Amino acid sequence: MPLNNDISLADYHIHPDFSIDAVGSVDDHCQAALKKGLAEICFTTHYDSNPNGPAEERMMVVDGVRAPLTFDAVAKYVETVQKANDLYYPIGLEVRCGIEVGYYAGCEKLIGELFSRFEFHYKLAAIHDIEDICVCCHTRFEKCFSRFRVDEMADRYFATMEKAVQSGLFDAVAHIDVYKKYGLQFYGDAILHIHQGRIEPVFEAMVENDVGIEINTSALRKGHAEYYPSMEIINLARKIGVRIAAIGSDAHSPEDVAFDFENAAAIAYELFPYCDE
């Protein structure tokens, strides 16, 4: 069913099947966006290049086959999205090319080269790993969390995020409190409060470096009561002066495009200024 056409909604976090954990082609996702009545979408294929992570994750899917995460593979992705925009823009859907980088300390040179090579419209930083083990993968989160008390995990997570923000490479940070994806079942309700006293320096760095946050609706699909981030974090970001950059569904299949966007748009009211005519 199409969304409310009184406002022009954009989904700025979509993974087509270039991402190893996604299904559905660029075209499939564009068709889904048109059916939802979106005006704009931005693809954000994963770029997880941590050399200390599993080799099977340092991959993209090109022409249906897993391939090493090379600039040639990225070029194929960029070309495909550009062709989609050529096709869909004349019929009312702007198709942007972005990327979601799994940030790790020391990636700055490689990512700087990547961004010099390709003109991405939207550059998302994501903290997927704590000391090289994935915090948000269902097969590895226990190995990650079992090494730390909840406060120790939080210290490491937010310190890494602050480095990503201070790098000056990114437009926004993805799913800021994604640690709750599996952390809630591992640590309990304490996970919902670990940002307090830790996220404020990150937000101050965001203001200084003009880095925004996204409202990511996918947490609801994972059984959580609130988006990434929670309203408490969103309101704190506003208080400190951090901008909301976009709404993203974090879709990994076409049916998830624009998931729960009518409600998310009400929360991200800065993106839809009211005009009294």
N, C-alpha and C positions, 0 to 999 in steps of 0.2 A: 504494500500500500504506500502511495507517495506520502512524503512528509508535507507539513504545512508550507505551502508555496508563498506565504506572505513574507518569509525571510529566506535568503539565499544561503543554504547550508553547505559547508565544505567538510569533507572527511580527510584529515591530514595524517592518517596513520593506517596504511593499507599494505598488506604483504601479498603480492601475487606469487605464483609458483616458481619464481626465481629464488625465493627463500626456501631453504630445505625443509622447513616445517609448515609450509603452506600448500594449499591446493587451489586450482583455478587460475586461468591465464589472466594477463593484463586485460584482454578483451572481455573475458567473463566478468571481471570486476567493474569494468566500465559499463557494461550492460546492466549490472546490478545497481550501479549508481544512478543511471538514467531512470530505472524503474522506481527508485526511491525518491526521485525528484531533486537530486543534488545538482548544484551549479558547478561544483569543483571538487576534485579529489587530488590527493597527492600520494603516490606510491613511495613506500619507505622500506625497500628490501633490506634484509639484515646484512650487515658487514661485520662479522665477528672474527677478528683476525688475531686474537691473543695467541702467540706462539706456544704458550704454556698450557693452553686448553686442548681438548680432544681434537685430533686431526680431522675427524669426520665432521666437525662443525665448521671448520675453516673452508667452507665450500659454498658454491651457488649452484643452482640448477639451470643449465643452458641447453635449450633444445631437448628438454626432457631427460638430460643426463647430468649427474652430479659432476661438477668441474671444480678445480682448485680456485680459490678466491683471488684471481688475478685481475689486473686492470683490463685485460681483454674480455674477461667474463663480465665485468662491470660495464664495459662499453656496449656489449650486446643488450644488457638490461636498459641502459640509457637510450639506445637506439629504438628499442621496442616501445618504450614509453613515449618518446618523441613522435613516433609514427601514430601511436594511439591518439595523441593530441591533435595531429593533423586530421585524423578521421573524425574525432568526436567534437572538437571545438566548433565546427560549423553547425552542429546540431544541438549546441547548448551545454556541452560539458567540457570544462577546461580540465586538462589532465596534466598534472605537474609531476616532476621527477625529483624525489627526495631519497634519503637514505637514513637508516638507523644504524649507528655505529656502536658496537659493544666496546665501551671505553675501558682501557686498562692503562695503568701508569707506564709510560714509555712509548705509547702508540702515536705520540704527537707528530713525529717526523713522517711516518707512513701515512697518517690521515691527512696531514698537510699536503703531501704529494698527491693523494687521491683527490682532494678538493681543488688542487691546482689543475689537475688533469680534466676534471669533469665539473660542469657548472650545475650543481644541484640547487634546486629551488629552496629546499628545506633540509637542514642538517640536524638530525636528532642524535643526542647523546643518550646512551642507556647504560646503566650499571647492571650488568648481568652476572658478574663474577665478584666474589670476595676471596682474595688471595687465590685466584685462578680456578676456583670451583663455582659452578653456576648456582646462584641463589634462587632461580626461578624455573629450573628444569625439574620435572617430576621424577627423573631418575637419579638426580644428584643433590637435591636440596638437603636431604638428611646428612649426607657426607659433609656438606658445607656447614650446616647449623650445628652439628654435633661437636664441632671444634671450639665453639664459642658460647659463653653466656650471652644472653640477649643484649646486654649493654655493650659487650665486646664486639658483637656483630654490628651493632648500630654505629659504634665509633668508626669501624673500618669502612662501612658502607658510605656514610656521609663524608668521610675524609676523601674517599675516592671520587664522590660526586663533586666535591668542591674543587678538586684538581681538574676534573673535566670542564667545569664552568670557567675556571681561571685560564684554561688553555686558549680561550678566545676563538675556538674552532667552530662552535656550535650555535645554532639558532635557539634551540630549546632542549629541555631534558624530558625524556619519556618516562611515563609511569613512575613517578617519584617514589612512591611507597610500595613498589612491586614486591618487596621482601615479605609483605603480608600475604602474598599469594599462597605460599605454603607455610610461611612463618606463623600464621595464626594457629594452625593445627599443631605445629611443633612446639612453640613457646607459650601459646595461650594468649589471653587478652593483653598481656604486657606488651606485645608487639605493636599494639595500637597507639602507644604513647612514647615510643622510643625516639621519635623525631624531636620531642621537646628538649630544648637546650642544645640540640645538635644541628637542626636544619636552619636556624637563624643565620649563622655565618654563611651558609650556602646561598640563602636568599640575598644576603647583602652582596655577595660576589656576583649573583645574577643581575642585580640592579647595576652594579659597576660595569659589567661586561655586556649588558643588554641581551641577556639570555632569558627566555621565557619558559613557562611550564605549559604542559598540555593537560587537558581534561580527557582522560582515557577511560572509555566506558566498558572496557573488557572485563574489569573486575567483577561486574555483575554476572557475566557469563561464567565466572569461576566460583560463583556462590557467595560472593561478598555483598555486604549491605550497602557499600558506598563505592564510588569510582576510585580510580587512581588519579589524584590523591583524594584523601578524605576531605570533607568540608572544613574540618578544623585546619588542615594544612592549606587549603585554598584561601580561607579567610586570613590566615597568617601571612600568606604570600601577598595578598592584596594590601594588608596593613603595612608591610615593609616596602611595597612598591613594585613587586614583581609582576610582569605582564602575563596574561594568559595568551599564549601564542595561537592556540588552535584547539579544536575538538578532534579526537581520533578514536576510531572504533577498535584499532589494533586488529583489524580483520585479517584472518588467515584463510578465509574462504569467502566466496561472493555473498553468501547469505548473511554474513555478519557485517557487511558494509552498512554504515550509519546506524549501528545498533544503539537504540535508546536515545537517539539524537534530539528528539523533541524535548525531553527532560534535561538533557545536557545543555541545550541551547539556553534554557532558562537560567542555568547556573552560570554559564559563560556569557552573561549579558553584555560584557564589554565588547564582544565581537559583533554585536548587532545593535548599534546605536539607534536610539529612538529619534525619529524625526517628526516634529509637529508641523504639519503643513496646513 
